[in-house]
Amino acid sequence: MGGDHTHSHIRASDPRPGRRHKRRLSAALVLLAVFMVVEVAAGLATNSLALLSDAGHMLTDVAGLAMALAAIHLADRGPAHPSRTFGLYRLEILAALANAVLLFGVAVFVVVEAVRRFDDPPEVLGGPMLLVAVAGLAANVVAFLLLREGSRESINVEGAYLEVLSDAVGSVGVVVAAVVLQTTGWSAVDPLVGVVIGLFILPRTVRLGARALRILVQAAPAGLDLEAVRTELGAIPGVVDVHDLHVWTLTSDMDVASAHVMVAAGTDAHGVLDQARTLLRDRHRIDHATVQVEPDTHEGCHEVSW
């Protein structure tokens, strides 16, 4: 189709959120990987489902952090092949979805195993369980603080952050279970805490997975009024029609748009391009846009059925 085109590229100052948090992600990964081994060993030694479930949850933290780091590393390499016109940024979203699926599976397993143990709760060593649970809580708090800033800027980092946050809450539950077990001898508290941890995890994983899927199906960014964008573009002087408007998210804080803007004869096409680019960037934070300006006598767009 004919007409003038413009690309308002991602700003040079764009920090690419995940990249700036690599060091903190790495530190959290090492910390949790080391302590996960400790919790698994302690859970087997004490026969505590709560402790083992927390270790399993920590395993998802480690896997999630590893995938997050791998996605950031690959995305930073850019388009290694000419066919990858958007680079590998979308890998961050795939990693977030994988984290959600993995965490969902662990949560379901913990709940099922906990329910099974209610009928025949095994003997649990409360003292060692308490010591390891307190140390696990401390490790999660440190990892939580390391990832908190990055979680506001990247859905990939947010996925790892949510896992660590829910794991920290799980560690609190294990500490409570250990204290109750030590003071009352009530063995059912161990599987009960396992159920609570599993139920706490599930809704958070569903929300994270839903957000990742929304990006993967290239739906308009949440909170963006697509009709308002269309109306604002149509209000630019000289514009008579706006069609083939698409807005989607490439990865965290990288929204992309494309649109065909039809103008009346004699309209300054370059002026329309500049105004459209400024509107999308300043009002809607869309930094990468492709706008095609067409004269109102142009035909052929109706042939595109989707």
Secondary structure, 3 states (H helix, E strand, C coil): CCCEEEEECCCCCCCCHHHHHHHHHHHHHHHHHHHHHHHHHHHHHHCCHHHHHHHHHHHHHHHHHHHHHHHHHHHHCCCCCCCCCCCCCCHHHHHHHHHHHHHHHHHHHHHHHHHHHHCCCCCCCHHHHHHHHHHHHHHHHHHHHHHHHHHCCCHHHHHHHHHHHHHHHHHHHHHHHHHHHHHHCCCCHHHHHHHHHHHHHHHHHHHHHHHHHHHHCCCCCCCCCHHHHHHHHHCCCCEEEEEEEEEEEEECCEEEEEEEEEECCCCCHHHHHHHHHHHHHHHHCCCEEEEEEEECCCCCHHHCCC
